[in-house]
Amino acid sequence: MSELKGTCPRCGSTNSVDLGNPTIHVGKTRQARVNVRECTNCKLVFYEAYEE
Ligand SMILES: [Zn+2]
């Protein structure tokens, strides 16, 4: 059920590199931990939900 993990939202490539798992601010008080990835095909940097 995780075949879309790391898939680029722009070009659909599944080749991406992990840039880390920072905590970002969502709104004024909420925070969320995300997984930052960079597509090796089109160089788009995108976020996806971090799963422990
Ligand atoms: Zn891409």
mmCIF file of the protein (N, C-alpha, C, O) and its ligand, coordinates in Angstrom:
data_MODEL
# 
_entry.id   MODEL 
# 
loop_
_entity.id 
_entity.type 
_entity.pdbx_number_of_molecules 
1 polymer     1 
2 non-polymer 1 
# 
_entity_poly.entity_id                      1 
_entity_poly.type                           'polypeptide(L)' 
_entity_poly.nstd_linkage                   no 
_entity_poly.nstd_monomer                   no 
_entity_poly.pdbx_seq_one_letter_code       MSELKGTCPRCGSTNSVDLGNPTIHVGKTRQARVNVRECTNCKLVFYEAYEE 
_entity_poly.pdbx_seq_one_letter_code_can   MSELKGTCPRCGSTNSVDLGNPTIHVGKTRQARVNVRECTNCKLVFYEAYEE 
_entity_poly.pdbx_strand_id                 A 
# 
loop_
_entity_poly_seq.entity_id 
_entity_poly_seq.num 
_entity_poly_seq.mon_id 
_entity_poly_seq.hetero 
1 1  MET n 
1 2  SER n 
1 3  GLU n 
1 4  LEU n 
1 5  LYS n 
1 6  GLY n 
1 7  THR n 
1 8  CYS n 
1 9  PRO n 
1 10 ARG n 
1 11 CYS n 
1 12 GLY n 
1 13 SER n 
1 14 THR n 
1 15 ASN n 
1 16 SER n 
1 17 VAL n 
1 18 ASP n 
1 19 LEU n 
1 20 GLY n 
1 21 ASN n 
1 22 PRO n 
1 23 THR n 
1 24 ILE n 
1 25 HIS n 
1 26 VAL n 
1 27 GLY n 
1 28 LYS n 
1 29 THR n 
1 30 ARG n 
1 31 GLN n 
1 32 ALA n 
1 33 ARG n 
1 34 VAL n 
1 35 ASN n 
1 36 VAL n 
1 37 ARG n 
1 38 GLU n 
1 39 CYS n 
1 40 THR n 
1 41 ASN n 
1 42 CYS n 
1 43 LYS n 
1 44 LEU n 
1 45 VAL n 
1 46 PHE n 
1 47 TYR n 
1 48 GLU n 
1 49 ALA n 
1 50 TYR n 
1 51 GLU n 
1 52 GLU n 
# 
loop_
_struct_asym.id 
_struct_asym.entity_id 
A 1 
B 2 
# 
loop_
_chem_comp.id 
_chem_comp.type 
_chem_comp.mon_nstd_flag 
ALA 'L-peptide linking' y 
ARG 'L-peptide linking' y 
ASN 'L-peptide linking' y 
ASP 'L-peptide linking' y 
CYS 'L-peptide linking' y 
GLN 'L-peptide linking' y 
GLU 'L-peptide linking' y 
GLY 'peptide linking'   y 
HIS 'L-peptide linking' y 
ILE 'L-peptide linking' y 
LEU 'L-peptide linking' y 
LYS 'L-peptide linking' y 
MET 'L-peptide linking' y 
PHE 'L-peptide linking' y 
PRO 'L-peptide linking' y 
SER 'L-peptide linking' y 
THR 'L-peptide linking' y 
TYR 'L-peptide linking' y 
VAL 'L-peptide linking' y 
ZN  non-polymer         . 
# 
_pdbx_entity_nonpoly.entity_id   2 
_pdbx_entity_nonpoly.name        ? 
_pdbx_entity_nonpoly.comp_id     ZN 
# 
_pdbx_nonpoly_scheme.asym_id         B 
_pdbx_nonpoly_scheme.entity_id       2 
_pdbx_nonpoly_scheme.mon_id          ZN 
_pdbx_nonpoly_scheme.ndb_seq_num     1 
_pdbx_nonpoly_scheme.pdb_seq_num     101 
_pdbx_nonpoly_scheme.auth_seq_num    101 
_pdbx_nonpoly_scheme.pdb_mon_id      ZN 
_pdbx_nonpoly_scheme.auth_mon_id     ZN 
_pdbx_nonpoly_scheme.pdb_strand_id   A 
_pdbx_nonpoly_scheme.pdb_ins_code    . 
# 
loop_
_atom_site.group_PDB 
_atom_site.id 
_atom_site.type_symbol 
_atom_site.label_atom_id 
_atom_site.label_alt_id 
_atom_site.label_comp_id 
_atom_site.label_asym_id 
_atom_site.label_entity_id 
_atom_site.label_seq_id 
_atom_site.pdbx_PDB_ins_code 
_atom_site.Cartn_x 
_atom_site.Cartn_y 
_atom_site.Cartn_z 
_atom_site.occupancy 
_atom_site.B_iso_or_equiv 
_atom_site.pdbx_formal_charge 
_atom_site.auth_seq_id 
_atom_site.auth_comp_id 
_atom_site.auth_asym_id 
_atom_site.auth_atom_id 
_atom_site.pdbx_PDB_model_num 
ATOM   1   N  N  . MET A 1 1  ? 0.827  -1.205 0.000   1.00 0.00 ? 1   MET A N  1 
ATOM   2   C  CA . MET A 1 1  ? 0.000  0.000  0.000   1.00 0.00 ? 1   MET A CA 1 
ATOM   3   C  C  . MET A 1 1  ? 0.864  1.259  0.000   1.00 0.00 ? 1   MET A C  1 
ATOM   4   O  O  . MET A 1 1  ? 0.354  2.366  0.171   1.00 0.00 ? 1   MET A O  1 
ATOM   5   N  N  . SER A 1 2  ? 2.168  1.090  -0.191  1.00 0.00 ? 2   SER A N  1 
ATOM   6   C  CA . SER A 1 2  ? 3.051  2.250  -0.136  1.00 0.00 ? 2   SER A CA 1 
ATOM   7   C  C  . SER A 1 2  ? 3.759  2.459  -1.469  1.00 0.00 ? 2   SER A C  1 
ATOM   8   O  O  . SER A 1 2  ? 4.852  3.024  -1.511  1.00 0.00 ? 2   SER A O  1 
ATOM   9   N  N  . GLU A 1 3  ? 3.141  2.005  -2.562  1.00 0.00 ? 3   GLU A N  1 
ATOM   10  C  CA . GLU A 1 3  ? 3.805  2.111  -3.854  1.00 0.00 ? 3   GLU A CA 1 
ATOM   11  C  C  . GLU A 1 3  ? 3.935  3.540  -4.358  1.00 0.00 ? 3   GLU A C  1 
ATOM   12  O  O  . GLU A 1 3  ? 4.722  3.810  -5.264  1.00 0.00 ? 3   GLU A O  1 
ATOM   13  N  N  . LEU A 1 4  ? 3.162  4.463  -3.771  1.00 0.00 ? 4   LEU A N  1 
ATOM   14  C  CA . LEU A 1 4  ? 3.260  5.857  -4.191  1.00 0.00 ? 4   LEU A CA 1 
ATOM   15  C  C  . LEU A 1 4  ? 4.234  6.648  -3.329  1.00 0.00 ? 4   LEU A C  1 
ATOM   16  O  O  . LEU A 1 4  ? 4.420  7.845  -3.549  1.00 0.00 ? 4   LEU A O  1 
ATOM   17  N  N  . LYS A 1 5  ? 4.846  6.010  -2.369  1.00 0.00 ? 5   LYS A N  1 
ATOM   18  C  CA . LYS A 1 5  ? 5.770  6.689  -1.479  1.00 0.00 ? 5   LYS A CA 1 
ATOM   19  C  C  . LYS A 1 5  ? 6.957  7.233  -2.269  1.00 0.00 ? 5   LYS A C  1 
ATOM   20  O  O  . LYS A 1 5  ? 7.638  6.499  -2.986  1.00 0.00 ? 5   LYS A O  1 
ATOM   21  N  N  . GLY A 1 6  ? 7.187  8.538  -2.120  1.00 0.00 ? 6   GLY A N  1 
ATOM   22  C  CA . GLY A 1 6  ? 8.327  9.130  -2.801  1.00 0.00 ? 6   GLY A CA 1 
ATOM   23  C  C  . GLY A 1 6  ? 8.092  9.438  -4.261  1.00 0.00 ? 6   GLY A C  1 
ATOM   24  O  O  . GLY A 1 6  ? 9.034  9.739  -4.995  1.00 0.00 ? 6   GLY A O  1 
ATOM   25  N  N  . THR A 1 7  ? 6.853  9.368  -4.687  1.00 0.00 ? 7   THR A N  1 
ATOM   26  C  CA . THR A 1 7  ? 6.551  9.662  -6.084  1.00 0.00 ? 7   THR A CA 1 
ATOM   27  C  C  . THR A 1 7  ? 6.465  11.167 -6.311  1.00 0.00 ? 7   THR A C  1 
ATOM   28  O  O  . THR A 1 7  ? 5.776  11.873 -5.574  1.00 0.00 ? 7   THR A O  1 
ATOM   29  N  N  . CYS A 1 8  ? 7.155  11.647 -7.317  1.00 0.00 ? 8   CYS A N  1 
ATOM   30  C  CA . CYS A 1 8  ? 7.136  13.076 -7.639  1.00 0.00 ? 8   CYS A CA 1 
ATOM   31  C  C  . CYS A 1 8  ? 5.749  13.505 -8.086  1.00 0.00 ? 8   CYS A C  1 
ATOM   32  O  O  . CYS A 1 8  ? 5.173  12.886 -8.981  1.00 0.00 ? 8   CYS A O  1 
ATOM   33  N  N  . PRO A 1 9  ? 5.193  14.569 -7.470  1.00 0.00 ? 9   PRO A N  1 
ATOM   34  C  CA . PRO A 1 9  ? 3.848  15.023 -7.846  1.00 0.00 ? 9   PRO A CA 1 
ATOM   35  C  C  . PRO A 1 9  ? 3.813  15.726 -9.199  1.00 0.00 ? 9   PRO A C  1 
ATOM   36  O  O  . PRO A 1 9  ? 2.734  15.945 -9.749  1.00 0.00 ? 9   PRO A O  1 
ATOM   37  N  N  . ARG A 1 10 ? 4.967  16.080 -9.738  1.00 0.00 ? 10  ARG A N  1 
ATOM   38  C  CA . ARG A 1 10 ? 4.978  16.795 -11.021 1.00 0.00 ? 10  ARG A CA 1 
ATOM   39  C  C  . ARG A 1 10 ? 5.185  15.858 -12.214 1.00 0.00 ? 10  ARG A C  1 
ATOM   40  O  O  . ARG A 1 10 ? 4.433  15.893 -13.188 1.00 0.00 ? 10  ARG A O  1 
ATOM   41  N  N  . CYS A 1 11 ? 6.217  15.025 -12.115 1.00 0.00 ? 11  CYS A N  1 
ATOM   42  C  CA . CYS A 1 11 ? 6.512  14.177 -13.272 1.00 0.00 ? 11  CYS A CA 1 
ATOM   43  C  C  . CYS A 1 11 ? 6.171  12.713 -13.028 1.00 0.00 ? 11  CYS A C  1 
ATOM   44  O  O  . CYS A 1 11 ? 6.184  11.909 -13.960 1.00 0.00 ? 11  CYS A O  1 
ATOM   45  N  N  . GLY A 1 12 ? 5.866  12.364 -11.779 1.00 0.00 ? 12  GLY A N  1 
ATOM   46  C  CA . GLY A 1 12 ? 5.452  10.993 -11.494 1.00 0.00 ? 12  GLY A CA 1 
ATOM   47  C  C  . GLY A 1 12 ? 6.601  10.023 -11.323 1.00 0.00 ? 12  GLY A C  1 
ATOM   48  O  O  . GLY A 1 12 ? 6.379  8.824  -11.156 1.00 0.00 ? 12  GLY A O  1 
ATOM   49  N  N  . SER A 1 13 ? 7.833  10.526 -11.363 1.00 0.00 ? 13  SER A N  1 
ATOM   50  C  CA . SER A 1 13 ? 8.983  9.650  -11.192 1.00 0.00 ? 13  SER A CA 1 
ATOM   51  C  C  . SER A 1 13 ? 9.064  9.130  -9.762  1.00 0.00 ? 13  SER A C  1 
ATOM   52  O  O  . SER A 1 13 ? 8.743  9.848  -8.815  1.00 0.00 ? 13  SER A O  1 
ATOM   53  N  N  . THR A 1 14 ? 9.485  7.907  -9.611  1.00 0.00 ? 14  THR A N  1 
ATOM   54  C  CA . THR A 1 14 ? 9.658  7.348  -8.275  1.00 0.00 ? 14  THR A CA 1 
ATOM   55  C  C  . THR A 1 14 ? 11.110 7.421  -7.835  1.00 0.00 ? 14  THR A C  1 
ATOM   56  O  O  . THR A 1 14 ? 11.478 6.900  -6.783  1.00 0.00 ? 14  THR A O  1 
ATOM   57  N  N  . ASN A 1 15 ? 11.929 8.071  -8.648  1.00 0.00 ? 15  ASN A N  1 
ATOM   58  C  CA . ASN A 1 15 ? 13.333 8.233  -8.295  1.00 0.00 ? 15  ASN A CA 1 
ATOM   59  C  C  . ASN A 1 15 ? 13.523 9.555  -7.573  1.00 0.00 ? 15  ASN A C  1 
ATOM   60  O  O  . ASN A 1 15 ? 13.534 10.615 -8.198  1.00 0.00 ? 15  ASN A O  1 
ATOM   61  N  N  . SER A 1 16 ? 13.671 9.491  -6.258  1.00 0.00 ? 16  SER A N  1 
ATOM   62  C  CA . SER A 1 16 ? 13.858 10.698 -5.482  1.00 0.00 ? 16  SER A CA 1 
ATOM   63  C  C  . SER A 1 16 ? 14.818 10.415 -4.347  1.00 0.00 ? 16  SER A C  1 
ATOM   64  O  O  . SER A 1 16 ? 14.977 9.277  -3.907  1.00 0.00 ? 16  SER A O  1 
ATOM   65  N  N  . VAL A 1 17 ? 15.459 11.486 -3.881  1.00 0.00 ? 17  VAL A N  1 
ATOM   66  C  CA . VAL A 1 17 ? 16.412 11.338 -2.796  1.00 0.00 ? 17  VAL A CA 1 
ATOM   67  C  C  . VAL A 1 17 ? 15.857 11.978 -1.529  1.00 0.00 ? 17  VAL A C  1 
ATOM   68  O  O  . VAL A 1 17 ? 15.155 12.987 -1.586  1.00 0.00 ? 17  VAL A O  1 
ATOM   69  N  N  . ASP A 1 18 ? 16.178 11.387 -0.401  1.00 0.00 ? 18  ASP A N  1 
ATOM   70  C  CA . ASP A 1 18 ? 15.693 11.877 0.885   1.00 0.00 ? 18  ASP A CA 1 
ATOM   71  C  C  . ASP A 1 18 ? 16.568 13.023 1.372   1.00 0.00 ? 18  ASP A C  1 
ATOM   72  O  O  . ASP A 1 18 ? 17.782 12.874 1.511   1.00 0.00 ? 18  ASP A O  1 
ATOM   73  N  N  . LEU A 1 19 ? 15.945 14.165 1.631   1.00 0.00 ? 19  LEU A N  1 
ATOM   74  C  CA . LEU A 1 19 ? 16.701 15.327 2.092   1.00 0.00 ? 19  LEU A CA 1 
ATOM   75  C  C  . LEU A 1 19 ? 16.578 15.538 3.592   1.00 0.00 ? 19  LEU A C  1 
ATOM   76  O  O  . LEU A 1 19 ? 17.185 16.461 4.136   1.00 0.00 ? 19  LEU A O  1 
ATOM   77  N  N  . GLY A 1 20 ? 15.812 14.710 4.261   1.00 0.00 ? 20  GLY A N  1 
ATOM   78  C  CA . GLY A 1 20 ? 15.701 14.837 5.709   1.00 0.00 ? 20  GLY A CA 1 
ATOM   79  C  C  . GLY A 1 20 ? 14.274 14.872 6.190   1.00 0.00 ? 20  GLY A C  1 
ATOM   80  O  O  . GLY A 1 20 ? 13.331 14.799 5.402   1.00 0.00 ? 20  GLY A O  1 
ATOM   81  N  N  . ASN A 1 21 ? 14.125 14.985 7.502   1.00 0.00 ? 21  ASN A N  1 
ATOM   82  C  CA . ASN A 1 21 ? 12.801 14.945 8.126   1.00 0.00 ? 21  ASN A CA 1 
ATOM   83  C  C  . ASN A 1 21 ? 12.639 16.101 9.107   1.00 0.00 ? 21  ASN A C  1 
ATOM   84  O  O  . ASN A 1 21 ? 12.600 15.884 10.318  1.00 0.00 ? 21  ASN A O  1 
ATOM   85  N  N  . PRO A 1 22 ? 12.546 17.321 8.598   1.00 0.00 ? 22  PRO A N  1 
ATOM   86  C  CA . PRO A 1 22 ? 12.387 18.461 9.495   1.00 0.00 ? 22  PRO A CA 1 
ATOM   87  C  C  . PRO A 1 22 ? 10.964 18.585 10.017  1.00 0.00 ? 22  PRO A C  1 
ATOM   88  O  O  . PRO A 1 22 ? 10.025 18.010 9.467   1.00 0.00 ? 22  PRO A O  1 
ATOM   89  N  N  . THR A 1 23 ? 10.833 19.349 11.087  1.00 0.00 ? 23  THR A N  1 
ATOM   90  C  CA . THR A 1 23 ? 9.508  19.681 11.593  1.00 0.00 ? 23  THR A CA 1 
ATOM   91  C  C  . THR A 1 23 ? 9.152  21.064 11.082  1.00 0.00 ? 23  THR A C  1 
ATOM   92  O  O  . THR A 1 23 ? 9.908  22.016 11.276  1.00 0.00 ? 23  THR A O  1 
ATOM   93  N  N  . ILE A 1 24 ? 8.015  21.177 10.436  1.00 0.00 ? 24  ILE A N  1 
ATOM   94  C  CA . ILE A 1 24 ? 7.602  22.463 9.877   1.00 0.00 ? 24  ILE A CA 1 
ATOM   95  C  C  . ILE A 1 24 ? 6.379  22.981 10.599  1.00 0.00 ? 24  ILE A C  1 
ATOM   96  O  O  . ILE A 1 24 ? 5.627  22.220 11.209  1.00 0.00 ? 24  ILE A O  1 
ATOM   97  N  N  . HIS A 1 25 ? 6.191  24.289 10.521  1.00 0.00 ? 25  HIS A N  1 
ATOM   98  C  CA . HIS A 1 25 ? 5.026  24.897 11.135  1.00 0.00 ? 25  HIS A CA 1 
ATOM   99  C  C  . HIS A 1 25 ? 3.835  24.809 10.197  1.00 0.00 ? 25  HIS A C  1 
ATOM   100 O  O  . HIS A 1 25 ? 3.931  25.112 9.008   1.00 0.00 ? 25  HIS A O  1 
ATOM   101 N  N  . VAL A 1 26 ? 2.724  24.394 10.752  1.00 0.00 ? 26  VAL A N  1 
ATOM   102 C  CA . VAL A 1 26 ? 1.482  24.323 9.983   1.00 0.00 ? 26  VAL A CA 1 
ATOM   103 C  C  . VAL A 1 26 ? 0.503  25.272 10.648  1.00 0.00 ? 26  VAL A C  1 
ATOM   104 O  O  . VAL A 1 26 ? -0.039 24.974 11.712  1.00 0.00 ? 26  VAL A O  1 
ATOM   105 N  N  . GLY A 1 27 ? 0.283  26.406 10.021  1.00 0.00 ? 27  GLY A N  1 
ATOM   106 C  CA . GLY A 1 27 ? -0.540 27.409 10.672  1.00 0.00 ? 27  GLY A CA 1 
ATOM   107 C  C  . GLY A 1 27 ? 0.270  28.130 11.739  1.00 0.00 ? 27  GLY A C  1 
ATOM   108 O  O  . GLY A 1 27 ? 1.488  28.251 11.615  1.00 0.00 ? 27  GLY A O  1 
ATOM   109 N  N  . LYS A 1 28 ? -0.387 28.604 12.775  1.00 0.00 ? 28  LYS A N  1 
ATOM   110 C  CA . LYS A 1 28 ? 0.286  29.421 13.779  1.00 0.00 ? 28  LYS A CA 1 
ATOM   111 C  C  . LYS A 1 28 ? 0.885  28.600 14.908  1.00 0.00 ? 28  LYS A C  1 
ATOM   112 O  O  . LYS A 1 28 ? 1.963  28.922 15.407  1.00 0.00 ? 28  LYS A O  1 
ATOM   113 N  N  . THR A 1 29 ? 0.212  27.566 15.303  1.00 0.00 ? 29  THR A N  1 
ATOM   114 C  CA . THR A 1 29 ? 0.656  26.841 16.489  1.00 0.00 ? 29  THR A CA 1 
ATOM   115 C  C  . THR A 1 29 ? 0.950  25.362 16.244  1.00 0.00 ? 29  THR A C  1 
ATOM   116 O  O  . THR A 1 29 ? 1.617  24.709 17.047  1.00 0.00 ? 29  THR A O  1 
ATOM   117 N  N  . ARG A 1 30 ? 0.458  24.858 15.157  1.00 0.00 ? 30  ARG A N  1 
ATOM   118 C  CA . ARG A 1 30 ? 0.638  23.432 14.922  1.00 0.00 ? 30  ARG A CA 1 
ATOM   119 C  C  . ARG A 1 30 ? 1.942  23.156 14.179  1.00 0.00 ? 30  ARG A C  1 
ATOM   120 O  O  . ARG A 1 30 ? 2.439  23.988 13.420  1.00 0.00 ? 30  ARG A O  1 
ATOM   121 N  N  . GLN A 1 31 ? 2.476  21.968 14.419  1.00 0.00 ? 31  GLN A N  1 
ATOM   122 C  CA . GLN A 1 31 ? 3.683  21.551 13.737  1.00 0.00 ? 31  GLN A CA 1 
ATOM   123 C  C  . GLN A 1 31 ? 3.462  20.164 13.155  1.00 0.00 ? 31  GLN A C  1 
ATOM   124 O  O  . GLN A 1 31 ? 2.650  19.384 13.652  1.00 0.00 ? 31  GLN A O  1 
ATOM   125 N  N  . ALA A 1 32 ? 4.180  19.884 12.123  1.00 0.00 ? 32  ALA A N  1 
ATOM   126 C  CA . ALA A 1 32 ? 4.081  18.562 11.515  1.00 0.00 ? 32  ALA A CA 1 
ATOM   127 C  C  . ALA A 1 32 ? 5.464  18.127 11.050  1.00 0.00 ? 32  ALA A C  1 
ATOM   128 O  O  . ALA A 1 32 ? 6.253  18.944 10.575  1.00 0.00 ? 32  ALA A O  1 
ATOM   129 N  N  . ARG A 1 33 ? 5.743  16.881 11.185  1.00 0.00 ? 33  ARG A N  1 
ATOM   130 C  CA . ARG A 1 33 ? 7.010  16.369 10.705  1.00 0.00 ? 33  ARG A CA 1 
ATOM   131 C  C  . ARG A 1 33 ? 6.793  15.812 9.303   1.00 0.00 ? 33  ARG A C  1 
ATOM   132 O  O  . ARG A 1 33 ? 5.872  15.036 9.052   1.00 0.00 ? 33  ARG A O  1 
ATOM   133 N  N  . VAL A 1 34 ? 7.668  16.232 8.406   1.00 0.00 ? 34  VAL A N  1 
ATOM   134 C  CA . VAL A 1 34 ? 7.506  15.822 7.012   1.00 0.00 ? 34  VAL A CA 1 
ATOM   135 C  C  . VAL A 1 34 ? 8.791  15.177 6.507   1.00 0.00 ? 34  VAL A C  1 
ATOM   136 O  O  . VAL A 1 34 ? 9.864  15.319 7.093   1.00 0.00 ? 34  VAL A O  1 
ATOM   137 N  N  . ASN A 1 35 ? 8.644  14.490 5.438   1.00 0.00 ? 35  ASN A N  1 
ATOM   138 C  CA . ASN A 1 35 ? 9.783  13.898 4.755   1.00 0.00 ? 35  ASN A CA 1 
ATOM   139 C  C  . ASN A 1 35 ? 10.029 14.721 3.496   1.00 0.00 ? 35  ASN A C  1 
ATOM   140 O  O  . ASN A 1 35 ? 9.173  14.786 2.614   1.00 0.00 ? 35  ASN A O  1 
ATOM   141 N  N  . VAL A 1 36 ? 11.210 15.353 3.414   1.00 0.00 ? 36  VAL A N  1 
ATOM   142 C  CA . VAL A 1 36 ? 11.528 16.188 2.264   1.00 0.00 ? 36  VAL A CA 1 
ATOM   143 C  C  . VAL A 1 36 ? 12.284 15.351 1.230   1.00 0.00 ? 36  VAL A C  1 
ATOM   144 O  O  . VAL A 1 36 ? 13.265 14.680 1.552   1.00 0.00 ? 36  VAL A O  1 
ATOM   145 N  N  . ARG A 1 37 ? 11.819 15.403 0.010   1.00 0.00 ? 37  ARG A N  1 
ATOM   146 C  CA . ARG A 1 37 ? 12.451 14.623 -1.045  1.00 0.00 ? 37  ARG A CA 1 
ATOM   147 C  C  . ARG A 1 37 ? 12.703 15.494 -2.271  1.00 0.00 ? 37  ARG A C  1 
ATOM   148 O  O  . ARG A 1 37 ? 11.970 16.448 -2.531  1.00 0.00 ? 37  ARG A O  1 
ATOM   149 N  N  . GLU A 1 38 ? 13.739 15.155 -3.013  1.00 0.00 ? 38  GLU A N  1 
ATOM   150 C  CA . GLU A 1 38 ? 14.006 15.855 -4.268  1.00 0.00 ? 38  GLU A CA 1 
ATOM   151 C  C  . GLU A 1 38 ? 13.963 14.851 -5.399  1.00 0.00 ? 38  GLU A C  1 
ATOM   152 O  O  . GLU A 1 38 ? 14.640 13.824 -5.368  1.00 0.00 ? 38  GLU A O  1 
ATOM   153 N  N  . CYS A 1 39 ? 13.167 15.162 -6.386  1.00 0.00 ? 39  CYS A N  1 
ATOM   154 C  CA . CYS A 1 39 ? 13.060 14.294 -7.552  1.00 0.00 ? 39  CYS A CA 1 
ATOM   155 C  C  . CYS A 1 39 ? 14.357 14.338 -8.342  1.00 0.00 ? 39  CYS A C  1 
ATOM   156 O  O  . CYS A 1 39 ? 14.860 15.415 -8.662  1.00 0.00 ? 39  CYS A O  1 
ATOM   157 N  N  . THR A 1 40 ? 14.893 13.178 -8.654  1.00 0.00 ? 40  THR A N  1 
ATOM   158 C  CA . THR A 1 40 ? 16.142 13.153 -9.419  1.00 0.00 ? 40  THR A CA 1 
ATOM   159 C  C  . THR A 1 40 ? 15.902 13.350 -10.902 1.00 0.00 ? 40  THR A C  1 
ATOM   160 O  O  . THR A 1 40 ? 16.849 13.501 -11.673 1.00 0.00 ? 40  THR A O  1 
ATOM   161 N  N  . ASN A 1 41 ? 14.663 13.349 -11.300 1.00 0.00 ? 41  ASN A N  1 
ATOM   162 C  CA . ASN A 1 41 ? 14.326 13.510 -12.710 1.00 0.00 ? 41  ASN A CA 1 
ATOM   163 C  C  . ASN A 1 41 ? 14.127 14.981 -13.078 1.00 0.00 ? 41  ASN A C  1 
ATOM   164 O  O  . ASN A 1 41 ? 14.753 15.471 -14.018 1.00 0.00 ? 41  ASN A O  1 
ATOM   165 N  N  . CYS A 1 42 ? 13.254 15.695 -12.340 1.00 0.00 ? 42  CYS A N  1 
ATOM   166 C  CA . CYS A 1 42 ? 12.940 17.088 -12.684 1.00 0.00 ? 42  CYS A CA 1 
ATOM   167 C  C  . CYS A 1 42 ? 13.415 18.067 -11.617 1.00 0.00 ? 42  CYS A C  1 
ATOM   168 O  O  . CYS A 1 42 ? 13.206 19.274 -11.740 1.00 0.00 ? 42  CYS A O  1 
ATOM   169 N  N  . LYS A 1 43 ? 14.066 17.540 -10.551 1.00 0.00 ? 43  LYS A N  1 
ATOM   170 C  CA . LYS A 1 43 ? 14.652 18.373 -9.491  1.00 0.00 ? 43  LYS A CA 1 
ATOM   171 C  C  . LYS A 1 43 ? 13.633 19.091 -8.626  1.00 0.00 ? 43  LYS A C  1 
ATOM   172 O  O  . LYS A 1 43 ? 13.986 20.008 -7.885  1.00 0.00 ? 43  LYS A O  1 
ATOM   173 N  N  . LEU A 1 44 ? 12.390 18.692 -8.710  1.00 0.00 ? 44  LEU A N  1 
ATOM   174 C  CA . LEU A 1 44 ? 11.375 19.285 -7.852  1.00 0.00 ? 44  LEU A CA 1 
ATOM   175 C  C  . LEU A 1 44 ? 11.584 18.808 -6.415  1.00 0.00 ? 44  LEU A C  1 
ATOM   176 O  O  . LEU A 1 44 ? 11.765 17.617 -6.165  1.00 0.00 ? 44  LEU A O  1 
ATOM   177 N  N  . VAL A 1 45 ? 11.556 19.753 -5.481  1.00 0.00 ? 45  VAL A N  1 
ATOM   178 C  CA . VAL A 1 45 ? 11.609 19.402 -4.069  1.00 0.00 ? 45  VAL A CA 1 
ATOM   179 C  C  . VAL A 1 45 ? 10.180 19.376 -3.542  1.00 0.00 ? 45  VAL A C  1 
ATOM   180 O  O  . VAL A 1 45 ? 9.430  20.338 -3.709  1.00 0.00 ? 45  VAL A O  1 
ATOM   181 N  N  . PHE A 1 46 ? 9.814  18.279 -2.912  1.00 0.00 ? 46  PHE A N  1 
ATOM   182 C  CA . PHE A 1 46 ? 8.433  18.157 -2.430  1.00 0.00 ? 46  PHE A CA 1 
ATOM   183 C  C  . PHE A 1 46 ? 8.422  17.514 -1.057  1.00 0.00 ? 46  PHE A C  1 
ATOM   184 O  O  . PHE A 1 46 ? 9.398  16.897 -0.630  1.00 0.00 ? 46  PHE A O  1 
ATOM   185 N  N  . TYR A 1 47 ? 7.309  17.668 -0.384  1.00 0.00 ? 47  TYR A N  1 
ATOM   186 C  CA . TYR A 1 47 ? 7.143  17.121 0.951   1.00 0.00 ? 47  TYR A CA 1 
ATOM   187 C  C  . TYR A 1 47 ? 6.127  15.983 0.910   1.00 0.00 ? 47  TYR A C  1 
ATOM   188 O  O  . TYR A 1 47 ? 5.214  15.955 0.085   1.00 0.00 ? 47  TYR A O  1 
ATOM   189 N  N  . GLU A 1 48 ? 6.320  15.076 1.806   1.00 0.00 ? 48  GLU A N  1 
ATOM   190 C  CA . GLU A 1 48 ? 5.285  14.074 1.993   1.00 0.00 ? 48  GLU A CA 1 
ATOM   191 C  C  . GLU A 1 48 ? 5.178  13.782 3.481   1.00 0.00 ? 48  GLU A C  1 
ATOM   192 O  O  . GLU A 1 48 ? 6.089  14.090 4.250   1.00 0.00 ? 48  GLU A O  1 
ATOM   193 N  N  . ALA A 1 49 ? 4.079  13.195 3.875   1.00 0.00 ? 49  ALA A N  1 
ATOM   194 C  CA . ALA A 1 49 ? 3.852  12.925 5.294   1.00 0.00 ? 49  ALA A CA 1 
ATOM   195 C  C  . ALA A 1 49 ? 4.927  11.986 5.831   1.00 0.00 ? 49  ALA A C  1 
ATOM   196 O  O  . ALA A 1 49 ? 5.282  10.986 5.207   1.00 0.00 ? 49  ALA A O  1 
ATOM   197 N  N  . TYR A 1 50 ? 5.424  12.338 6.992   1.00 0.00 ? 50  TYR A N  1 
ATOM   198 C  CA . TYR A 1 50 ? 6.435  11.500 7.614   1.00 0.00 ? 50  TYR A CA 1 
ATOM   199 C  C  . TYR A 1 50 ? 5.771  10.371 8.363   1.00 0.00 ? 50  TYR A C  1 
ATOM   200 O  O  . TYR A 1 50 ? 4.843  10.588 9.141   1.00 0.00 ? 50  TYR A O  1 
ATOM   201 N  N  . GLU A 1 51 ? 6.244  9.176  8.129   1.00 0.00 ? 51  GLU A N  1 
ATOM   202 C  CA . GLU A 1 51 ? 5.695  8.012  8.820   1.00 0.00 ? 51  GLU A CA 1 
ATOM   203 C  C  . GLU A 1 51 ? 6.783  7.353  9.629   1.00 0.00 ? 51  GLU A C  1 
ATOM   204 O  O  . GLU A 1 51 ? 7.847  7.014  9.111   1.00 0.00 ? 51  GLU A O  1 
ATOM   205 N  N  . GLU A 1 52 ? 6.508  7.177  10.901  1.00 0.00 ? 52  GLU A N  1 
ATOM   206 C  CA . GLU A 1 52 ? 7.507  6.600  11.782  1.00 0.00 ? 52  GLU A CA 1 
ATOM   207 C  C  . GLU A 1 52 ? 7.620  5.098  11.577  1.00 0.00 ? 52  GLU A C  1 
ATOM   208 O  O  . GLU A 1 52 ? 8.421  4.443  12.242  1.00 0.00 ? 52  GLU A O  1 
HETATM 209 ZN ZN . ZN  B 2 .  ? 9.818  14.980 -10.876 1.00 0.00 2 101 ZN  A ZN 1 
# 
